């Protein structure tokens, strides 16, 4: 059985959502952030040297990184669900969104978080960071003007991967500027599997 090493208010929430969408049995091993530093506990290093979440174990395998975990689960347990076939015209677009989430979109959001803690010392960087955030959110919003989900009318694992970007933007109160992204978030959050993942994983609020 898959074990999800689940840190509160973290990227591991989307792994729970994925497993619920696929109807796969899994076990949650919970970890809590330090209330002062907001860092993961040292006990996660016993699972993976980076000491970060998400990490899953599946028999003898230990897998870190959200994208790798999602691709592994979809390939091994998806039975053709939540991803286009590799010979489909949509497959490259699917790969693009899978890598876009962490490769492009999350970086300026993380920089905004860290630079914001610098106060006045970080002020010179803020315009460039804001510009990059807007660039990525506009791109996503325009794509979602045509479809309910990133690849069309149906949810894929790429949406689950991108969901953390959307929720990180929402934590900064940015979604009001992007109507399509805002509706996209509402659609994701209304899915029964998303709700079940919250029920199993516990309270989830970025920026808490």
Backbone as CSV, one residue per row, in Angstrom:
resi,resn,N_x,N_y,N_z,CA_x,CA_y,CA_z,C_x,C_y,C_z
1,UNK,0.835,-1.204,0.000,0.000,0.000,0.000,0.872,1.257,0.000
2,UNK,0.462,2.270,-0.737,1.171,3.545,-0.752,1.020,4.233,0.597
3,UNK,2.139,4.746,1.095,2.121,5.566,2.295,2.515,6.983,1.906
4,UNK,1.687,7.940,2.282,1.957,9.345,1.988,2.462,10.007,3.264
5,UNK,3.690,10.509,3.201,4.255,11.237,4.332,3.809,12.695,4.169
6,UNK,2.772,13.020,4.912,1.955,14.206,4.662,2.240,15.302,5.679
7,UNK,2.761,16.421,5.190,3.020,17.593,6.013,1.843,18.549,5.891
8,UNK,1.368,19.063,7.008,0.226,19.979,6.957,0.550,21.225,6.124
9,UNK,-0.466,21.719,5.437,-0.348,22.931,4.615,0.840,22.870,3.657
10,UNK,0.886,21.806,2.875,2.022,21.627,1.968,1.578,20.998,0.658
11,UNK,2.557,20.803,-0.217,2.316,20.201,-1.517,1.774,18.778,-1.418
12,UNK,1.950,18.135,-0.301,1.482,16.743,-0.190,-0.035,16.631,-0.250
13,UNK,-0.746,17.749,-0.033,-2.206,17.684,-0.122,-2.655,17.262,-1.516
14,UNK,-1.929,17.693,-2.547,-2.349,17.333,-3.898,-2.101,15.856,-4.196
15,UNK,-1.177,15.214,-3.465,-0.985,13.775,-3.639,-2.190,13.022,-3.063
16,UNK,-2.686,13.475,-1.931,-3.904,12.872,-1.376,-5.063,13.025,-2.354
17,UNK,-5.183,14.197,-2.949,-6.262,14.435,-3.917,-6.139,13.483,-5.097
18,UNK,-4.933,13.332,-5.631,-4.720,12.423,-6.748,-5.167,10.997,-6.393
19,UNK,-4.761,10.529,-5.236,-5.109,9.167,-4.820,-6.612,9.010,-4.653
20,UNK,-7.266,10.047,-4.162,-8.724,9.992,-4.035,-9.392,9.981,-5.402
21,UNK,-8.880,10.757,-6.343,-9.450,10.759,-7.700,-9.347,9.371,-8.329
22,UNK,-8.255,8.682,-8.058,-8.042,7.358,-8.650,-8.657,6.228,-7.828
23,UNK,-9.128,6.546,-6.625,-9.740,5.519,-5.791,-8.761,4.483,-5.295
24,UNK,-7.541,4.913,-4.996,-6.483,4.002,-4.559,-6.406,3.995,-3.040
25,UNK,-6.290,2.817,-2.455,-6.084,2.719,-1.009,-4.709,3.270,-0.649
26,UNK,-4.636,4.013,0.434,-3.363,4.561,0.873,-3.417,4.827,2.371
27,UNK,-2.240,5.006,2.926,-2.103,5.325,4.349,-1.434,6.680,4.476
28,UNK,-1.884,7.474,5.427,-1.278,8.776,5.689,-0.418,8.698,6.943
29,UNK,0.804,9.184,6.836,1.660,9.380,8.008,1.815,10.888,8.168
30,UNK,1.280,11.418,9.240,1.181,12.868,9.407,2.415,13.471,10.060
31,UNK,2.751,14.677,9.593,3.823,15.483,10.166,3.294,16.906,10.316
32,UNK,3.726,17.591,11.346,3.284,18.962,11.593,4.453,19.931,11.494
33,UNK,4.201,21.067,10.885,5.218,22.105,10.793,5.539,22.668,12.185
34,UNK,6.765,23.124,12.352,7.127,23.837,13.563,6.309,25.133,13.613
35,UNK,5.624,25.427,14.725,4.749,26.603,14.763,5.491,27.928,14.638
36,UNK,6.784,27.945,14.918,7.563,29.177,14.839,8.254,29.303,13.486
37,UNK,9.009,28.276,13.094,9.787,28.359,11.859,8.982,27.985,10.623
38,UNK,7.882,27.279,10.790,7.041,26.765,9.700,7.753,25.684,8.896
39,UNK,8.870,25.177,9.399,9.626,24.137,8.708,9.082,22.751,9.055
40,UNK,9.389,21.795,8.175,9.009,20.403,8.434,9.843,19.864,9.592
41,UNK,9.312,18.897,10.334,10.078,18.323,11.439,11.261,17.501,10.926
42,UNK,12.273,17.373,11.768,13.471,16.621,11.398,13.168,15.158,11.113
43,UNK,12.065,14.657,11.654,11.720,13.243,11.469,11.488,12.878,10.005
44,UNK,11.191,13.856,9.162,11.012,13.563,7.739,12.324,13.142,7.076
45,UNK,13.441,13.570,7.658,14.740,13.174,7.095,14.992,11.678,7.232
46,UNK,14.287,11.051,8.149,14.422,9.602,8.284,13.781,8.874,7.112
47,UNK,12.884,9.577,6.399,12.205,8.994,5.243,12.970,9.304,3.967
48,UNK,13.395,10.563,3.829,14.141,11.001,2.648,15.160,12.048,3.091
49,UNK,16.375,12.031,2.557,17.430,12.939,3.030,17.087,14.420,2.957
50,UNK,16.205,14.825,2.035,15.849,16.235,1.941,14.956,16.683,3.089
51,UNK,14.262,15.755,3.730,13.403,16.111,4.852,12.236,16.985,4.470
52,UNK,11.704,16.763,3.260,10.592,17.579,2.768,9.419,16.683,2.391
53,UNK,8.264,17.316,2.245,7.060,16.623,1.822,6.564,17.271,0.535
54,UNK,6.005,16.504,-0.398,5.583,15.124,-0.240,6.697,14.106,-0.489
55,UNK,6.562,13.015,0.208,7.314,11.799,-0.049,6.326,10.658,0.064
56,UNK,6.439,9.685,-0.837,5.638,8.483,-0.686,6.561,7.279,-0.598
57,UNK,6.081,6.249,0.045,6.739,4.953,-0.007,5.739,3.961,-0.575
58,UNK,6.225,3.110,-1.443,5.401,2.071,-2.057,6.255,0.808,-2.093
59,UNK,5.978,-0.094,-1.151,6.848,-1.251,-0.932,8.262,-0.740,-0.625
60,UNK,9.247,-1.101,-1.444,10.629,-0.697,-1.158,11.006,0.649,-1.786
61,UNK,10.103,1.236,-2.561,10.398,2.499,-3.230,10.141,3.681,-2.309
62,UNK,11.036,4.665,-2.373,10.839,5.952,-1.721,10.928,7.012,-2.814
63,UNK,9.862,7.790,-2.979,9.803,8.748,-4.085,9.505,10.133,-3.530
64,UNK,10.322,11.103,-3.906,10.132,12.500,-3.550,9.812,13.299,-4.816
65,UNK,9.448,14.554,-4.639,9.093,15.517,-5.696,7.679,15.257,-6.217
66,UNK,6.865,16.281,-6.118,5.449,16.155,-6.483,5.247,15.613,-7.893
67,UNK,5.961,16.187,-8.863,5.779,15.758,-10.245,6.133,14.302,-10.448
68,UNK,7.229,13.886,-9.864,7.651,12.486,-9.994,6.650,11.550,-9.321
69,UNK,6.150,11.951,-8.167,5.169,11.133,-7.453,3.898,10.997,-8.274
70,UNK,3.420,12.113,-8.807,2.187,12.089,-9.598,2.361,11.211,-10.830
71,UNK,3.477,11.381,-11.544,3.689,10.566,-12.747,3.800,9.084,-12.398
72,UNK,4.474,8.765,-11.317,4.598,7.360,-10.897,3.229,6.760,-10.593
73,UNK,2.432,7.466,-9.817,1.112,6.932,-9.433,0.217,6.777,-10.647
74,UNK,0.214,7.780,-11.527,-0.654,7.710,-12.710,-0.233,6.566,-13.621
75,UNK,1.072,6.389,-13.818,1.551,5.318,-14.704,1.298,3.936,-14.117
76,UNK,1.520,3.786,-12.817,1.408,2.459,-12.210,-0.030,2.087,-11.866
77,UNK,-0.809,3.065,-11.420,-2.131,2.759,-10.879,-3.287,3.415,-11.648
78,UNK,-2.960,4.272,-12.617,-4.023,5.046,-13.256,-4.870,4.287,-14.254
79,UNK,-4.322,3.219,-14.841,-5.068,2.466,-15.862,-5.647,3.373,-16.943
80,UNK,-4.826,4.313,-17.393,-5.241,5.202,-18.471,-6.011,6.425,-18.022
81,UNK,-6.231,6.564,-16.731,-6.980,7.719,-16.228,-6.056,8.888,-15.892
82,UNK,-6.569,10.094,-16.041,-5.934,11.346,-15.623,-4.681,11.733,-16.405
83,UNK,-4.418,11.069,-17.519,-3.297,11.465,-18.379,-3.597,11.009,-19.802
84,UNK,-3.266,11.834,-20.798,-3.442,11.390,-22.183,-2.434,10.309,-22.539
85,UNK,-2.757,9.512,-23.508,-1.815,8.499,-24.002,-0.568,9.188,-24.550
86,UNK,0.566,8.512,-24.474,1.823,9.124,-24.902,1.840,9.446,-26.400
87,UNK,1.000,8.782,-27.178,0.935,9.089,-28.609,-0.199,10.057,-28.940
88,UNK,-0.833,10.615,-27.921,-1.912,11.577,-28.127,-1.340,12.956,-28.446
89,UNK,-2.042,13.755,-29.276,-1.600,15.125,-29.525,-1.553,15.977,-28.252
90,UNK,-2.311,15.570,-27.233,-2.344,16.345,-25.988,-1.204,16.013,-25.034
91,UNK,-0.426,14.977,-25.342,0.546,14.515,-24.354,1.636,15.552,-24.086
92,UNK,2.136,16.214,-25.117,3.183,17.216,-24.925,2.640,18.397,-24.122
93,UNK,1.406,18.787,-24.405,0.785,19.865,-23.628,0.662,19.451,-22.163
94,UNK,0.299,18.209,-21.941,0.210,17.662,-20.582,1.569,17.744,-19.886
95,UNK,2.630,17.329,-20.564,3.970,17.402,-19.981,4.363,18.846,-19.665
96,UNK,3.998,19.751,-20.570,4.327,21.160,-20.349,3.719,21.654,-19.048
97,UNK,2.432,21.372,-18.836,1.777,21.835,-17.610,2.350,21.151,-16.378
98,UNK,2.696,19.879,-16.500,3.276,19.175,-15.366,4.572,19.854,-14.909
99,UNK,5.390,20.300,-15.863,6.674,20.915,-15.522,6.534,22.412,-15.234
100,UNK,5.549,23.037,-15.833,5.324,24.471,-15.629,5.088,24.799,-14.155
101,UNK,4.344,23.942,-13.467,3.924,24.254,-12.101,5.113,24.578,-11.204
102,UNK,6.078,23.682,-11.157,7.224,23.895,-10.275,8.409,24.527,-11.005
103,UNK,8.514,24.286,-12.310,9.654,24.802,-13.056,9.581,26.292,-13.331
104,UNK,8.372,26.829,-13.454,8.209,28.249,-13.770,7.352,28.986,-12.753
105,UNK,6.135,28.506,-12.557,5.136,29.318,-11.862,5.393,29.491,-10.373
106,UNK,5.928,28.462,-9.709,6.092,28.573,-8.259,7.266,29.465,-7.856
107,UNK,8.275,29.595,-8.706,9.468,30.348,-8.312,9.151,31.789,-7.904
108,UNK,8.474,32.591,-8.733,8.216,33.970,-8.293,7.297,34.049,-7.078
109,UNK,6.388,33.088,-6.922,5.535,33.092,-5.731,6.358,32.825,-4.474
110,UNK,7.328,31.918,-4.574,8.214,31.665,-3.442,9.124,32.864,-3.173
111,UNK,9.613,33.479,-4.247,10.450,34.665,-4.065,9.673,35.785,-3.379
112,UNK,8.414,35.945,-3.745,7.582,36.972,-3.111,7.454,36.708,-1.615
113,UNK,7.299,35.433,-1.268,7.195,35.066,0.140,8.474,35.407,0.896
114,UNK,9.615,34.989,0.350,10.881,35.180,1.057,11.324,36.641,1.051
115,UNK,11.188,37.305,-0.093,11.601,38.705,-0.176,10.708,39.573,0.709
116,UNK,9.430,39.177,0.832,8.535,39.929,1.699,9.004,39.960,3.140
117,UNK,9.736,38.942,3.550,10.243,38.893,4.922,11.443,39.800,5.136
118,UNK,11.998,40.333,4.055,13.158,41.207,4.163,12.773,42.655,4.436
119,UNK,11.498,42.978,4.323,11.058,44.352,4.541,11.603,45.287,3.474
120,UNK,12.079,46.434,3.897,12.574,47.446,2.956,13.759,46.942,2.137
121,UNK,14.537,46.037,2.687,15.702,45.530,1.963,15.313,44.787,0.701
122,UNK,14.118,44.220,0.686,13.670,43.479,-0.485,12.887,44.308,-1.488
123,UNK,12.630,45.564,-1.174,11.779,46.406,-2.017,12.236,46.500,-3.472
124,UNK,13.554,46.623,-3.759,13.971,46.739,-5.166,13.609,45.523,-6.022
125,UNK,13.445,44.358,-5.406,13.136,43.142,-6.160,11.646,42.960,-6.429
126,UNK,10.814,43.630,-5.663,9.383,43.356,-5.716,8.741,43.626,-7.081
127,UNK,9.079,44.720,-7.779,8.428,44.938,-9.083,8.689,43.815,-10.081
128,UNK,9.925,43.320,-10.124,10.236,42.229,-11.065,9.514,40.946,-10.666
129,UNK,9.476,40.659,-9.382,8.785,39.457,-8.913,7.295,39.539,-9.217
130,UNK,6.699,40.692,-8.947,5.272,40.888,-9.229,4.982,40.723,-10.706
131,UNK,5.867,41.266,-11.553,5.697,41.144,-12.998,5.707,39.685,-13.438
132,UNK,6.604,38.884,-12.865,6.687,37.470,-13.231,5.458,36.688,-12.751
133,UNK,4.983,37.002,-11.559,3.755,36.359,-11.073,2.599,36.674,-12.013
134,UNK,2.466,37.941,-12.362,1.373,38.346,-13.262,1.499,37.659,-14.618
135,UNK,2.708,37.530,-15.120,2.942,36.872,-16.401,2.420,35.443,-16.390
136,UNK,2.755,34.699,-15.344,2.322,33.309,-15.262,0.823,33.181,-15.029
137,UNK,0.263,34.027,-14.178,-1.173,33.935,-13.903,-2.001,34.353,-15.114
138,UNK,-1.538,35.358,-15.850,-2.231,35.751,-17.093,-2.213,34.596,-18.096
139,UNK,-1.090,33.939,-18.205,-0.955,32.798,-19.121,-1.958,31.701,-18.769
140,UNK,-2.029,31.350,-17.505,-2.972,30.323,-17.078,-4.417,30.766,-17.272
141,UNK,-4.685,32.009,-16.921,-6.045,32.524,-17.034,-6.521,32.505,-18.486
142,UNK,-5.636,32.867,-19.410,-5.995,32.862,-20.833,-6.276,31.450,-21.327
143,UNK,-5.471,30.477,-20.880,-5.706,29.088,-21.271,-7.056,28.596,-20.779
144,UNK,-7.439,29.015,-19.606,-8.686,28.541,-19.003,-9.909,29.307,-19.498
145,UNK,-9.695,30.302,-20.336,-10.838,30.983,-20.947,-11.554,30.072,-21.931
146,UNK,-10.831,29.043,-22.434,-11.396,28.166,-23.461,-11.937,26.850,-22.902
147,UNK,-11.438,26.445,-21.750,-11.781,25.128,-21.227,-11.940,25.163,-19.717
148,UNK,-12.656,24.170,-19.190,-12.806,24.063,-17.741,-11.507,23.625,-17.070
149,UNK,-10.714,22.815,-17.789,-9.459,22.301,-17.242,-8.346,22.550,-18.257
150,UNK,-7.126,22.304,-17.867,-5.983,22.708,-18.689,-5.928,22.014,-20.039
151,UNK,-6.423,20.779,-20.106,-6.389,20.044,-21.370,-7.760,19.910,-22.015
152,UNK,-8.749,20.571,-21.477,-10.078,20.486,-22.084,-11.174,20.400,-21.051
153,UNK,-12.144,19.530,-21.306,-13.320,19.445,-20.444,-13.118,18.566,-19.227
154,UNK,-12.041,17.788,-19.203,-11.850,16.812,-18.127,-10.586,17.090,-17.329
155,UNK,-10.642,16.781,-16.050,-9.487,16.895,-15.168,-8.401,15.908,-15.567
156,UNK,-7.144,16.348,-15.493,-5.994,15.448,-15.629,-5.070,15.666,-14.439
157,UNK,-4.063,14.818,-14.354,-3.074,14.977,-13.286,-2.335,16.303,-13.393
158,UNK,-2.286,16.890,-14.583,-1.649,18.210,-14.724,-2.393,19.264,-13.918
159,UNK,-3.720,19.164,-13.865,-4.492,20.095,-13.046,-4.162,19.916,-11.565
160,UNK,-3.990,18.673,-11.161,-3.656,18.409,-9.765,-2.276,18.978,-9.437
161,UNK,-1.343,18.834,-10.363,-0.008,19.397,-10.158,-0.056,20.921,-10.092
162,UNK,-0.830,21.535,-10.961,-0.907,23.008,-11.025,-1.725,23.578,-9.868
163,UNK,-2.537,22.752,-9.221,-3.429,23.260,-8.179,-2.674,24.000,-7.076
164,UNK,-1.467,23.553,-6.757,-0.719,24.213,-5.683,-0.341,25.643,-6.068
165,UNK,-0.048,25.862,-7.338,0.240,27.216,-7.820,-0.974,28.104,-7.617
166,UNK,-2.135,27.601,-8.002,-3.369,28.370,-7.893,-3.654,28.693,-6.430
167,UNK,-3.461,27.723,-5.559,-3.737,27.946,-4.140,-2.703,28.870,-3.502
168,UNK,-1.466,28.812,-3.971,-0.449,29.749,-3.481,-0.786,31.178,-3.911
169,UNK,-1.279,31.337,-5.131,-1.706,32.661,-5.591,-2.905,33.147,-4.789
170,UNK,-3.832,32.238,-4.505,-5.009,32.594,-3.725,-4.614,33.025,-2.317
171,UNK,-3.600,32.382,-1.750,-3.136,32.754,-0.407,-2.593,34.179,-0.375
172,UNK,-2.180,34.681,-1.538,-1.708,36.070,-1.646,-2.810,36.999,-2.152
173,UNK,-4.050,36.486,-2.179,-5.224,37.278,-2.596,-5.092,37.806,-4.028
174,UNK,-4.573,36.964,-4.910,-4.354,37.388,-6.295,-5.434,36.925,-7.261
175,UNK,-6.262,35.977,-6.885,-7.172,35.376,-7.855,-8.325,36.289,-8.259
176,UNK,-8.626,37.294,-7.458,-9.733,38.202,-7.825,-9.462,38.903,-9.150
177,UNK,-8.194,39.008,-9.511,-7.841,39.677,-10.763,-7.982,38.758,-11.981
178,UNK,-8.188,37.469,-11.723,-8.183,36.473,-12.796,-9.448,35.627,-12.695
179,UNK,-10.455,36.019,-13.444,-11.780,35.403,-13.317,-11.740,33.920,-13.667
180,UNK,-11.056,33.582,-14.733,-11.023,32.177,-15.153,-10.287,31.305,-14.148
181,UNK,-9.198,31.822,-13.627,-8.455,31.076,-12.607,-9.277,30.913,-11.334
182,UNK,-10.016,31.957,-10.984,-10.857,31.889,-9.795,-11.930,30.819,-9.941
183,UNK,-12.568,30.765,-11.104,-13.585,29.737,-11.352,-12.961,28.343,-11.410
184,UNK,-11.766,28.275,-11.940,-11.022,27.011,-11.997,-10.781,26.473,-10.586
185,UNK,-10.351,27.343,-9.696,-10.141,26.940,-8.308,-11.437,26.442,-7.686
186,UNK,-12.528,27.120,-7.965,-13.824,26.692,-7.418,-14.211,25.309,-7.933
187,UNK,-13.952,25.054,-9.223,-14.271,23.730,-9.777,-13.444,22.642,-9.117
188,UNK,-12.162,22.905,-8.927,-11.306,21.903,-8.299,-11.744,21.635,-6.859
189,UNK,-12.015,22.693,-6.128,-12.354,22.547,-4.714,-13.718,21.902,-4.500
190,UNK,-14.556,21.929,-5.525,-15.885,21.317,-5.407,-15.884,19.828,-5.754
191,UNK,-14.777,19.327,-6.262,-14.743,17.920,-6.652,-14.826,17.025,-5.411
192,UNK,-15.651,15.992,-5.466,-15.782,15.096,-4.303,-14.444,14.527,-3.841
193,UNK,-13.557,14.183,-4.774,-12.264,13.620,-4.385,-11.416,14.653,-3.657
194,UNK,-11.498,15.914,-4.062,-10.757,16.972,-3.372,-11.269,17.110,-1.936
195,UNK,-12.570,17.068,-1.791,-13.171,17.198,-0.458,-12.790,16.010,0.420
196,UNK,-12.796,14.808,-0.153,-12.389,13.632,0.620,-10.929,13.733,1.063
197,UNK,-10.080,14.273,0.187,-8.665,14.433,0.538,-8.504,15.387,1.718
198,UNK,-9.303,16.437,1.746,-9.266,17.358,2.883,-9.731,16.679,4.159
199,UNK,-10.754,15.862,4.035,-11.280,15.169,5.210,-10.231,14.220,5.793
200,UNK,-9.473,13.564,4.924,-8.459,12.625,5.395,-7.174,13.329,5.815
201,UNK,-6.802,14.375,5.088,-5.515,15.016,5.339,-5.543,16.066,6.431
202,UNK,-6.729,16.537,6.784,-6.838,17.545,7.822,-6.856,18.957,7.257
203,UNK,-6.966,19.961,8.121,-7.057,21.359,7.670,-5.913,21.723,6.732
204,UNK,-6.264,22.526,5.733,-5.288,22.889,4.699,-5.515,24.326,4.327
205,UNK,-4.529,25.172,4.661,-4.622,26.579,4.293,-3.219,27.131,4.139
206,UNK,-2.853,27.450,2.904,-1.533,28.028,2.666,-1.459,29.428,3.269
207,UNK,-0.299,29.756,3.785,-0.122,31.037,4.415,-0.551,31.058,5.864
208,UNK,-1.061,29.894,6.347,-1.509,29.855,7.748,-0.311,29.911,8.678
